[in-house]
C-alpha cells in the first residue's frame, strides 16, 4: 500500500516549471489532463482507421471511439491502475477496456505499442504548443513593425564594441529584429511539416500484426489527427525530430534574449534611451526607492540561458539502443514542457516590453552629441577620400584631430578646422555640412520597408491557413 501511494503521489506534480512562468494556455497543453486527452484521441483515431481499413469490427471501433475520452476515462482511475501495473500505457489500455463493451474489449490498442500512442500524442501537444508560439510571434513582429516605422526617421548612435561607431536610424534596430523574427516564423512553419508526425507501426516499426495494411492505417489515423504519416521508425519516432523542435525553442529564445539585452543596455542610467514599461505602483528595489530595473528583460535573458541548455539533452536522446530503449523518456517529460512553457513566458514578456516601450528621443539626440561630433568621422573620412587623399593618410589625420579634440575638450569640427592639413582640404562650410545626423540614415527606410513587406507576406500566408 505504501508503494502504491508513493507512485500515485509522484504524478500529482505534472509540470516541471513553477506556476509563475508561462500562460495558462501553454501550461494547459502539458498538464496531465491534456496528456491523457491526447492519448485517448490517438487510441480512438487508430481504432476508427483500423475499422475503415477492415482490420477490426466497425461496431468495436465505434465503441472505442465513444469511450476513449475524458468523459469516461479519468486521471484518477488511470493512475490508480498504474500504481499496480507500474506501466503507464498498459494502465491506459486497461482503463479503456474497463468501460468498453465485450465486443470492443479485444480491439482496444490493437497491434499498437506504447510509443505509438505516446509519440503521436506528443505530436498533438507539439502541434498545439507551436500554434500558440506562432500566433504570439506574429503579434510580436507586428509590434516591432510599428516601432520600426515610428522611429525610422530618428537618427541615433550606432554602437560597436560598446563604443560610438556611426549614425543609424533608431527604427533600424527594430527592423533587424523583424528580419530575425521573419526567419524564425518560417523555421517554425517548416518545422511543423517535419515534426508533427503520426506513428502506429507497432513494436519495432514493421506494422506488427496489421501486415501490409499497417501503412494505410497510419496514413488514415494521421489524417484524422491532423498529423503527417511518418515514413520510417523503430518502436519510437526518431529523436532527431524532437531535437530539432527543442533547438528551435532555443533559437527563438536567443532572438528574444537579443532584444532583451539591447533594451537592458539602452536602459542603463548613463545611456537611458529606452525604458521598459513600469507600472505606477511597481517597485524596482526594496533598498533604493527610485530604481526602475529592466526586470522583464532580465527574466527573458535568465530563462533563455536555461532554454539554450535543453538541446544538448535532446541531442543525447537521438542515439538509442537498437529499435529503442527508455533512456530518452524520463528527461523528455522535463525538457519538452520546460522548453515551451519558458519560451511562452519569454515571448509574453517581450510582447509586453515592446508594446509599452518608452523611447526617450531627447536622450537619443543628446547621446549623438556626447563625443562632440566625433561620431561623424566616417563621413569626414569619405569627404577627404573624395578630395583625393589616400585612406591611410586621411585615417591618420582624423585620428590625430580626434585626439586633439578629446584632449582639449573641444568640438571635433573645431579640431579639424584648426588642423593645417585638413583645413587646407576642407573649407569651413564643407566641414560643418558633415555634422548633420539626418543626412546619414542612408538606406534605413528601404531596409525597414523591405523587412516589413516580407513580414506582411508571411502574415498573410499564415492568416490564409488559419
TIBAMI-153788 format. One line per 4 residues: number of its first residue (from 0); their letters; for each residue y, x, z of C-alpha. Coordinates in nm, 3 decimals, padded with zeros to 5 digits, always signed. Each point is the difference from the previous one (the first is absolute). Layout:
# residues N
NUM	a	Y X Z  ...
//
This chain:
# residues 466
0	xxxx	+00.000 +00.000 +00.000  +00.239 +00.284 +00.084  -00.063 +00.158 -00.341  +00.070 -00.329 -00.178
4	xxxx	+00.329 -00.050 +00.184  +00.107 +00.354 -00.080  -00.075 -00.044 -00.370  +00.189 -00.327 -00.024
8	xxxx	+00.299 +00.133 +00.191  +00.028 +00.297 -00.236  +00.078 -00.236 -00.288  +00.282 -00.193 +00.162
12	xxxx	+00.263 +00.260 -00.081  -00.035 -00.019 -00.374  +00.308 +00.187 -00.121  +00.057 +00.372 +00.064
16	xxxx	+00.380 -00.036 -00.021  +00.228 -00.115 +00.287  +00.144 -00.349 -00.043  +00.356 +00.129 -00.027
20	xxxx	-00.071 +00.133 -00.350  -00.048 -00.199 -00.320  +00.075 -00.361 -00.089  -00.226 -00.284 +00.109
24	xxxx	-00.066 -00.061 -00.368  -00.149 +00.346 -00.045  -00.174 +00.014 +00.336  -00.173 -00.330 -00.077
28	xxxx	-00.165 +00.157 -00.305  -00.193 +00.234 +00.226  -00.052 -00.224 +00.301  -00.360 -00.087 +00.081
32	xxxx	+00.038 -00.357 -00.122  +00.098 +00.119 -00.348  -00.274 +00.262 +00.010  -00.253 -00.276 +00.060
36	xxxx	+00.162 -00.241 -00.247  -00.020 +00.247 -00.288  -00.364 +00.082 +00.066  -00.084 -00.369 -00.001
40	xxxx	+00.187 -00.038 -00.329  -00.216 +00.273 -00.152  -00.323 -00.160 +00.123  +00.108 -00.335 -00.146
44	xxxx	+00.116 +00.143 -00.334  -00.321 +00.198 -00.051  -00.216 -00.303 +00.081  +00.194 -00.212 -00.250
48	xxxx	-00.027 +00.272 -00.266  -00.373 +00.036 +00.058  -00.047 -00.375 -00.038  +00.200 -00.008 -00.323
52	xxxx	-00.213 +00.283 -00.139  -00.316 -00.184 +00.112  -00.119 +00.236 +00.273  +00.019 -00.243 +00.291
56	xxxx	+00.000 -00.382 +00.025  +00.338 -00.161 -00.063  -00.031 -00.223 +00.306  -00.065 +00.308 +00.214
60	xxxx	+00.309 +00.172 -00.136  +00.207 -00.313 +00.057  -00.118 -00.014 +00.361  +00.072 +00.369 +00.059
64	xxxx	+00.347 -00.028 -00.153  +00.080 -00.305 +00.213  -00.108 +00.173 +00.323  +00.117 +00.358 -00.059
68	xxxx	+00.350 -00.052 +00.134  +00.191 +00.018 +00.327  -00.049 -00.370 +00.060  -00.369 +00.058 +00.061
72	xxxx	-00.027 +00.369 +00.091  +00.196 +00.120 +00.302  +00.086 +00.352 +00.102  -00.141 -00.071 +00.344
76	xxxx	-00.342 -00.103 -00.132  -00.009 +00.289 -00.248  +00.073 +00.255 +00.272  -00.239 -00.168 +00.242
80	xxxx	-00.284 +00.050 -00.246  +00.112 +00.355 -00.066  -00.020 +00.083 +00.370  -00.375 -00.043 -00.042
84	xxxx	-00.060 +00.126 -00.355  +00.256 +00.283 +00.011  +00.039 -00.048 -00.376  +00.320 -00.160 -00.121
88	xxxx	-00.108 -00.135 -00.337  -00.345 -00.111 +00.110  +00.173 -00.195 +00.275  +00.229 -00.164 -00.253
92	xxxx	-00.298 -00.100 -00.212  -00.173 -00.146 +00.305  +00.314 -00.195 +00.090  +00.010 -00.153 -00.349
96	xxxx	-00.372 -00.077 +00.003  +00.042 -00.183 +00.330  +00.233 -00.258 -00.153  -00.170 -00.042 -00.339
100	xxxx	-00.273 -00.251 -00.083  -00.360 +00.109 -00.054  +00.030 +00.009 -00.379  +00.286 +00.249 +00.014
104	xxxx	-00.123 +00.227 +00.280  -00.219 +00.229 -00.221  +00.284 +00.059 -00.245  +00.274 +00.111 +00.240
108	xxxx	+00.097 +00.361 -00.085  -00.266 -00.001 -00.273  -00.062 +00.350 -00.146  +00.316 +00.135 +00.162
112	xxxx	+00.046 +00.301 +00.225  +00.255 +00.025 +00.280  +00.251 +00.200 -00.199  -00.002 -00.246 -00.287
116	xxxx	+00.170 -00.231 +00.246  +00.200 +00.258 +00.193  +00.142 +00.190 -00.299  +00.076 -00.310 -00.203
120	xxxx	+00.169 -00.166 +00.297  +00.197 +00.323 +00.051  +00.122 -00.037 -00.358  +00.123 -00.349 +00.087
124	xxxx	+00.189 +00.143 +00.298  +00.148 +00.275 -00.216  +00.099 -00.255 -00.262  +00.201 -00.202 +00.250
128	xxxx	+00.147 +00.308 +00.167  +00.110 +00.153 -00.330  +00.160 -00.329 -00.106  +00.207 +00.002 +00.320
132	xxxx	+00.105 +00.360 -00.054  +00.080 -00.057 -00.369  +00.222 -00.299 +00.078  +00.192 +00.199 +00.259
136	xxxx	+00.032 +00.298 -00.234  +00.160 -00.228 -00.257  +00.244 -00.136 +00.258  +00.091 +00.347 +00.130
140	xxxx	+00.061 +00.126 -00.352  +00.224 -00.299 -00.072  +00.212 +00.099 +00.300  +00.012 +00.361 -00.123
144	xxxx	+00.118 -00.122 -00.341  +00.287 -00.190 +00.162  +00.101 +00.309 +00.197  -00.016 +00.224 -00.306
148	xxxx	+00.234 -00.232 -00.189  +00.233 -00.043 +00.298  +00.053 +00.375 +00.034  -00.043 +00.132 -00.354
152	xxxx	+00.373 +00.080 -00.028  +00.026 +00.165 +00.342  +00.010 +00.383 -00.019  -00.184 +00.171 +00.283
156	xxxx	-00.120 +00.341 +00.109  -00.327 +00.109 -00.157  -00.184 +00.235 +00.236  -00.266 +00.260 -00.066
160	xxxx	-00.151 +00.211 +00.279  +00.219 -00.205 +00.235  +00.312 +00.148 -00.165  +00.268 -00.159 -00.216
164	xxxx	-00.103 +00.057 -00.361  +00.188 -00.231 -00.236  +00.128 -00.354 -00.053  -00.241 -00.290 -00.046
168	xxxx	+00.032 -00.374 -00.018  -00.097 -00.145 +00.338  -00.182 -00.271 -00.194  -00.221 +00.267 -00.154
172	xxxx	-00.173 +00.047 +00.335  -00.126 -00.356 -00.024  -00.088 +00.042 -00.368  -00.233 +00.289 +00.080
176	xxxx	-00.174 -00.219 +00.258  -00.023 -00.287 -00.252  -00.167 +00.234 -00.248  -00.254 +00.107 +00.261
180	xxxx	-00.064 -00.360 +00.104  -00.050 -00.095 -00.366  -00.276 +00.258 -00.024  -00.154 -00.116 +00.325
184	xxxx	-00.007 -00.363 -00.114  -00.170 +00.103 -00.323  -00.247 +00.211 +00.196  -00.084 -00.297 +00.219
188	xxxx	-00.056 -00.223 -00.302  -00.226 +00.257 -00.164  -00.179 +00.053 +00.330  -00.085 -00.369 +00.035
192	xxxx	-00.196 +00.012 -00.325  -00.217 +00.283 +00.134  -00.025 -00.088 +00.368  -00.054 -00.376 +00.019
196	xxxx	-00.368 -00.006 -00.085  -00.302 -00.218 +00.068  -00.339 +00.156 +00.065  -00.318 -00.210 +00.039
200	xxxx	-00.268 +00.240 -00.126  -00.212 +00.025 +00.313  -00.145 +00.278 +00.210  +00.027 +00.291 -00.243
204	xxxx	+00.219 -00.139 -00.279  -00.274 -00.110 -00.240  +00.043 -00.375 +00.037  -00.301 -00.015 +00.229
208	xxxx	-00.217 -00.311 -00.043  +00.249 -00.169 -00.232  -00.124 +00.223 -00.281  +00.176 -00.014 -00.336
212	xxxx	+00.211 -00.295 +00.114  +00.161 +00.206 +00.276  +00.298 +00.108 -00.208  +00.060 -00.357 -00.116
216	xxxx	+00.009 -00.111 +00.364  +00.244 +00.276 +00.089  +00.232 -00.080 -00.291  +00.001 -00.370 +00.088
220	xxxx	+00.047 +00.060 +00.374  +00.284 +00.241 -00.075  +00.173 -00.263 -00.213  -00.032 -00.260 +00.276
224	xxxx	+00.156 +00.244 +00.249  +00.275 +00.123 -00.231  -00.143 +00.352 -00.007  -00.137 +00.239 -00.261
228	xxxx	-00.374 +00.057 -00.043  -00.083 +00.359 +00.095  -00.164 +00.201 -00.276  -00.232 +00.213 +00.215
232	xxxx	-00.066 +00.056 +00.370  -00.257 +00.113 +00.252  -00.040 -00.222 +00.304  +00.376 +00.032 +00.049
236	xxxx	+00.306 -00.010 -00.219  +00.079 +00.367 -00.073  +00.255 +00.122 +00.252  +00.228 +00.171 -00.249
240	xxxx	+00.133 -00.351 -00.059  +00.099 -00.053 +00.361  +00.132 +00.355 +00.026  +00.241 -00.078 -00.285
244	xxxx	+00.119 -00.311 +00.184  +00.065 +00.197 +00.317  +00.172 +00.274 -00.199  +00.228 -00.261 -00.152
248	xxxx	+00.106 -00.119 +00.347  +00.083 +00.359 +00.090  +00.196 +00.049 -00.321  +00.209 -00.313 +00.053
252	xxxx	+00.051 +00.086 +00.367  +00.131 +00.339 -00.111  +00.249 -00.162 -00.236  +00.122 -00.222 +00.284
256	xxxx	+00.020 +00.307 +00.225  +00.207 +00.174 -00.268  +00.253 -00.285 +00.017  -00.013 +00.000 +00.380
260	xxxx	+00.066 +00.373 +00.025  +00.303 -00.025 -00.227  +00.145 -00.283 +00.207  -00.068 +00.194 +00.320
264	xxxx	+00.172 +00.308 -00.137  +00.299 -00.190 -00.136  +00.037 -00.177 +00.336  +00.047 +00.330 +00.186
268	xxxx	+00.328 -00.005 +00.194  +00.129 +00.296 -00.204  -00.066 -00.183 -00.330  +00.014 -00.370 +00.093
272	xxxx	-00.012 -00.133 -00.357  -00.242 -00.283 +00.081  -00.138 -00.186 +00.299  -00.306 -00.209 +00.060
276	xxxx	+00.087 -00.361 +00.084  +00.059 -00.015 +00.376  -00.009 -00.330 +00.189  +00.290 -00.099 +00.227
280	xxxx	-00.204 +00.030 +00.318  -00.229 +00.277 -00.117  -00.023 +00.308 +00.222  -00.029 +00.345 -00.154
284	xxxx	-00.054 +00.203 +00.315  -00.065 -00.080 +00.364  +00.205 +00.305 +00.098  +00.279 +00.008 -00.261
288	xxxx	+00.158 -00.344 -00.053  +00.177 +00.082 -00.327  -00.303 +00.122 -00.199  -00.114 -00.183 -00.314
292	xxxx	-00.329 +00.167 -00.079  -00.177 -00.053 -00.338  -00.312 -00.126 +00.177  -00.132 -00.213 -00.287
296	xxxx	+00.001 +00.293 -00.237  -00.146 +00.225 +00.267  -00.283 -00.249 +00.047  -00.066 +00.007 -00.375
300	xxxx	-00.017 +00.379 +00.009  -00.229 -00.006 +00.302  -00.245 -00.250 -00.146  +00.004 +00.171 -00.340
304	xxxx	-00.127 +00.317 +00.167  -00.303 -00.190 +00.125  -00.065 -00.182 -00.328  +00.012 +00.331 -00.190
308	xxxx	-00.288 +00.126 +00.216  -00.233 -00.288 -00.094  -00.091 +00.104 -00.359  -00.168 +00.308 +00.146
312	xxxx	-00.248 -00.224 +00.183  -00.050 -00.217 -00.309  -00.077 +00.307 -00.212  -00.269 +00.109 +00.244
316	xxxx	-00.163 -00.341 -00.048  -00.062 +00.052 -00.372  -00.310 +00.225 +00.025  -00.263 -00.216 +00.174
320	xxxx	-00.372 +00.076 +00.020  -00.209 -00.116 -00.296  +00.055 -00.375 -00.058  +00.199 -00.030 +00.324
324	xxxx	+00.033 +00.082 +00.365  +00.218 -00.146 +00.275  +00.230 +00.297 +00.058  +00.290 -00.177 -00.174
328	xxxx	-00.030 -00.340 +00.164  +00.141 +00.051 +00.349  +00.312 +00.191 -00.103  +00.080 -00.245 -00.283
332	xxxx	+00.034 -00.277 +00.257  +00.286 +00.209 +00.137  +00.166 +00.165 -00.298  +00.017 -00.304 -00.232
336	xxxx	+00.180 -00.244 +00.233  +00.206 +00.286 +00.143  +00.120 +00.109 -00.343  +00.106 -00.349 -00.107
340	xxxx	+00.143 -00.128 +00.327  +00.206 +00.314 +00.055  +00.111 +00.009 -00.365  +00.105 -00.363 +00.037
344	xxxx	+00.205 +00.098 +00.303  +00.165 +00.282 -00.195  +00.097 -00.218 -00.295  +00.126 -00.278 +00.229
348	xxxx	+00.221 +00.250 +00.181  +00.133 +00.147 -00.323  +00.080 -00.345 -00.138  +00.205 -00.071 +00.315
352	xxxx	+00.173 +00.337 -00.016  +00.095 -00.018 -00.367  +00.109 -00.362 +00.014  +00.233 +00.062 +00.295
356	xxxx	+00.096 +00.361 -00.077  +00.356 +00.088 +00.098  +00.156 +00.233 -00.258  +00.315 +00.178 +00.122
360	xxxx	+00.194 +00.070 -00.315  +00.281 +00.163 +00.198  -00.239 +00.264 +00.134  -00.157 +00.050 -00.340
364	xxxx	+00.343 +00.075 -00.147  +00.097 +00.218 +00.295  -00.317 +00.207 -00.028  +00.079 +00.081 -00.363
368	xxxx	+00.318 +00.168 +00.126  -00.175 +00.177 +00.287  -00.017 +00.334 -00.186  +00.357 -00.037 -00.132
372	xxxx	-00.110 -00.018 -00.361  -00.283 +00.253 -00.009  -00.240 -00.278 -00.099  +00.166 +00.007 -00.345
376	xxxx	-00.101 +00.362 -00.071  -00.263 -00.112 -00.254  +00.274 -00.159 -00.209  +00.241 +00.294 +00.035
380	xxxx	-00.288 +00.220 -00.118  -00.042 -00.221 -00.306  +00.372 +00.025 -00.078  -00.018 +00.381 +00.014
384	xxxx	-00.304 +00.008 -00.227  +00.190 -00.209 -00.251  +00.274 +00.266 +00.011  -00.256 +00.255 -00.114
388	xxxx	-00.069 +00.171 +00.332  -00.358 +00.111 +00.060  -00.196 -00.200 +00.258  -00.067 +00.301 +00.221
392	xxxx	+00.367 +00.103 +00.013  +00.121 -00.358 +00.052  -00.258 -00.043 +00.274  +00.117 +00.317 +00.174
396	xxxx	+00.367 -00.095 -00.018  -00.063 -00.350 +00.137  -00.208 +00.135 +00.290  +00.280 +00.241 +00.079
400	xxxx	+00.265 -00.273 -00.006  -00.219 -00.231 +00.210  -00.036 +00.271 +00.263  +00.377 +00.048 -00.004
404	xxxx	+00.059 -00.374 +00.043  -00.241 -00.019 +00.293  +00.140 +00.306 +00.175  +00.357 -00.122 -00.030
408	xxxx	-00.085 -00.371 +00.046  +00.186 -00.103 -00.314  -00.091 -00.241 -00.283  -00.232 +00.145 -00.261
412	xxxx	+00.248 -00.084 -00.275  +00.264 +00.211 +00.173  -00.238 +00.296 +00.028  -00.083 -00.029 -00.372
416	xxxx	+00.368 -00.004 -00.097  +00.070 +00.303 +00.223  -00.274 +00.200 -00.173  +00.153 +00.206 -00.284
420	xxxx	-00.300 -00.011 -00.230  -00.066 -00.371 +00.049  +00.362 -00.108 -00.024  +00.031 +00.195 -00.323
424	xxxx	-00.273 -00.218 -00.150  +00.079 -00.338 +00.156  +00.345 -00.154 +00.029  +00.097 -00.199 +00.307
428	xxxx	-00.030 -00.339 -00.169  -00.341 +00.099 -00.136  -00.118 +00.103 +00.346  +00.129 -00.311 +00.174
432	xxxx	-00.159 -00.228 -00.260  -00.340 +00.135 +00.102  +00.029 -00.135 +00.355  -00.054 -00.372 -00.064
436	xxxx	-00.341 -00.127 +00.124  -00.002 -00.311 -00.219  -00.018 +00.220 -00.310  -00.343 +00.128 +00.095
440	xxxx	-00.222 -00.304 +00.025  -00.126 +00.096 -00.346  -00.316 -00.192 -00.096  -00.036 -00.173 +00.337
444	xxxx	+00.076 -00.349 -00.131  -00.243 +00.041 -00.286  -00.273 +00.128 +00.232  +00.057 -00.290 +00.240
448	xxxx	-00.006 -00.251 -00.285  -00.321 +00.149 -00.139  -00.199 -00.012 +00.325  +00.120 -00.353 +00.075
452	xxxx	-00.103 -00.109 -00.349  -00.343 +00.152 +00.060  -00.028 -00.187 +00.328  +00.105 -00.330 -00.157
456	xxxx	-00.283 +00.034 -00.251  -00.246 +00.072 +00.280  +00.132 -00.292 +00.203  -00.019 -00.239 -00.296
460	xxxx	-00.360 +00.099 -00.071  -00.083 -00.047 +00.367  +00.154 -00.346 +00.009  -00.192 -00.104 -00.310
464	xx	-00.330 +00.093 +00.167  +00.071 -00.199 +00.316
//
